Amino acid sequence: MTDSDDALLPLEAVRPAEKAKTLGAPVAAADLPVARVVVDNPLPHLDRPFDYLVPERMDAEARPGVRVRVRFAGKLVDGFLLERVAGSDHGGRLAALERVVSPEPVLTPEIAGLTRAVADRYAGTMADVLRLAVPPRHARAESDKSTPGETEPGSTDTGRTDTGRTDTGRTDTGRTEPGQTAPGSTAPGGTEQGGAEAGEGRPGRTGEGSGAWEAYPMGPSFLEALRDGRHPRAVWSALPGNTGWAVPVAEAVRATLEGGRAAVVVVPDGKDVVMVDEALTGALGEGRHVAITADLGPAERYRRWLRALRGQVRAVVGTRAAMFAPVEKLGLVVIWDDGDDLHAERLSPYPHAREVLALRAHRAGAGMLIGGYSRTAEATQLLASGWAGPIVADRATVRAVAPRVKPAGEDGELAKDQAARAARLPSVAWRALRLGLEDGPVLVQVPRRGYLPSLACRTCRAPARCAHPPTRATLTEQLLCHGPLALRGGHAAPYCRWCGRIAGDWRCPSCGDGRIRASVVGARRTAEELGRAFPSVPVKTSGREGVLATVGEGRALVVATPGAEPVAAGGYTAAVLLDGWAMLGRADLRAGEEAVRRWMNAAALLRPSAELVVLADAAMPAVQALLRWDPITHAERELADRRELGFPPAVRMATLTGSPSAVREMLGEVRLPAEAQVLGPVPVETRRSDGEQERAMIRVPRSVGPELALALKGATGVRAARKAQDVVRVSVDPLDLI
């Protein structure tokens, strides 16, 4: 740092030498006396390392990657020591490290470089990304220096490498970014080697068989590339059926470990973690991997994270936080069902697991596997650019295991059967459930949770909104709640989903009628109706109130919301997908893609050639993709439409959300690239308590994405430096664009 930066330095760093002598200046370490520290400070204009003096007494403990405490702007704050160097560009006296919190080097050079790259990609700060990457310290777990477990198959080293390195973990600059073809990379089935050293020093292989990958023409060559130390990148369209996608993932991880490298698997939720955890135990044996989820508790989660850091295990599976798992010699990253919104981080700077893993694979020279029953437009973009290759089964194999899909019109069919009308089922769906129940469990997917989550006036069909009077006489009509009304049960009074108040005296402001009707039916109400239609069959529900992991082989009606469908032993004998219009009619850029994803995830749980009824118009492209079991064509058309309209992933897009004055002020100050297009700002529907909000969208070509992120971060830093009161939320490539 230079003298011009003194205003931003900790106060101790610019004290006169005379005062320092009075206080007793610390004696600097003899070797590499300057520590570069990333401070836990969210201000964008201070997002850079700061130089501190390493006292002689801390010389042994102050290693790269350790947690430290430093004085910053007069306060003691936490930070991570990135590296130690011989000198500093700062002309004044440096403040000394206050203390080393722990001698454990928890921030590896690779993760440090990755967090910096993620912050730059999403216009955020490195401190914010580090909070996502490194879990909070737990002293008792950290003091447990248990002996490392057995060596993974094919691995010769379970210990850690020297954490005192001063490199930043960057790979060579010749590698390409995701979306471009990289030297040494191969699509599945390719023969190009990742480097001359790829085959040197590797132990003998323990499992040459491809097992579950034999059903895919390119599957065996993908495993072969992993064993050979290459970095194949693939988008995998998994076959439907109740055989389980976790087994092929476990085989890919085993092949990577046999090649002497580590693997990281990221899945949407805890239910999927359990499936992969069991498959990895079967493929690798006990104690060869760790599963990391949020519900473990801070101590156990940190203990498992440390096992990966210390090299005791070289395979990690978990939810989105596992994308930063600190394994060494990374050889493969896997993400399952990348279209699930659980992969999108809710905390700033809002990174997506798929993008982080792709960036990590690029930087580390590792392979990548993007798997799912359906396919996203983002994965299709990687295929179109040549950055990844496809792994798909031939059509004959797909037809042999895919369910028999029947679309059903809702209005005309309901009049054919009284019992069907009571349960909101057309006759074809009712017959499918009845026949399926003769052999085992059947599945009913309902897109909405709750009982009656949306109500309307019975006469004019206007949405029922909260009209609770203001609590203070000075409040105006514009500040009322106006939240949507819902019902929790058949004998309950309507309540507001926003403020929670009971609306027993509600009347329609348009026609004055006080009667209500259901505009959307939830899972619990559907289970109640099906219970009356099939009185002798047990009804099980799985959703937000409680998620079932598995169900038995006996007769049962399983009503589940999307993503909460339990796995049936032996597979479901039939399934019905209710209210297709609720997903296809959403005001969302990804409505069609999301509908295909949710439908196929449910359909994949059926037995081969079982009957599946979807209540939606057969002419819709999403329904046709399900009928033909062809998510690839649907994803390619989706990507073509987005290219034509100028939406991600064909372009890079950022949103600015905040008060109208703040958004317009920031748009006036930010120095956007010449290619940038500004759309809006437009009002955003929020709760009344949040105040009026507007959102502007900024669109640029993909190649200009880094410039856009840099410009937005600079504008955010200017606002933070002058302490602007209104916060503007910046999100790059968010899921909810419209």
Buried (B, 14 or more C-beta within 10 A) or exposed (E): BEEEBBEBBBEBBBBEEEEBEEEEBBEBBEEBBBBBBBBBBEBBBBBEBBBBBBBEBBBEBBBBBBBBBBBBEEEEBBBBBBBBBEEBEBEBBBBBBBBBBBBBBBBBBBBBBBBBBBBBBBBBBBBBBBBBBBBEBBEEBBEEEEEBBBBBBBBEEBEBEEBEBEEEBBEEEEBBBBBEEBEBBBBBBBEEBBEEEBBEEBEEBEBEEBBBBEBBBBBBBBBBBBBBBBBBBBBBBBBBBBBBBBBBBBBBBBBBBBBBBBBBBBBBBBBBBBBBBBBBBEBBBEBBBBBBBEEBEEBBBBBBBBBBBBBBBBBBBBBBBBBBBBBBBBBBBBBBBBBBEBBBBEEBBBBBBBBBBBBBBBBBBBBBBBBBBBBBBBBBBBBBBBBBBBBBBEEEBBEEBBBBBBBBEBEEBBEEBEEBBBBBBBBBBBBBBBEBBEBBBBBBBBBBBBBBBBBBBBBEEBEBBBBBEEEEEEEEEEBBBBBBBBBBEEEEEBBBBBBEBBBEEBBBEEEEBEEBEBBBBBBBBBBBBBBEBBEEBEBBBBBEEEBBEEBEEEBBBBBBBBBBBBBBEEBBBBBBBBBBBBBBEBEBBBBBBBBBBBBBBBBBBBBBEBBBBBBBBBEBBBBBBBBBBBBBEBBBBBBBBBBEEEBBBBBBBBBBBBBBEBBBBBBEEBEBBEEBEEBBBEEBEEEBEEEEBBBBBBBBBBEBBBBBBBBBBBBBBBBBEEEBEBEBBBBBBBBEBE
